[in-house]
């Protein structure tokens, strides 16, 4: 995402989405817009999930993604 305020707002929504900040940052880094970030968060395809996993410092199971919690893979 290029617009920093939208990016920051998206990342700041991590708690309300029950999602780890690291996941939100990874999504924001690959999204081209807020709408795209929202789409990724709601329904990421396997390729995008793999791309997100590659940016994480710890095993993916260390992070939460919405209602799936740490069982999001």
Steps between C-alpha positions, in 0.01 A plus 500: 500500500636837411284731710660494844187607691294218346786259568525611862123476548499148355786388727338670800191286446694186601343475846144535377572237233665267753803492274868529585655835410770315305235347275336839449835656407575218255160545336545879481845452345370291211165674445471771238207673672284490810234307308763247393623465860144440615454236230822324600402502867154362422593237241869458420589242238771241568764695306437814707503303825839355401627848420388620844661199672833580334509839673438368852789459742341214694303193391158598361327318785646766732262757353122545502284583198142581595262238632732222382748608767833326455339227287478713185718293268 
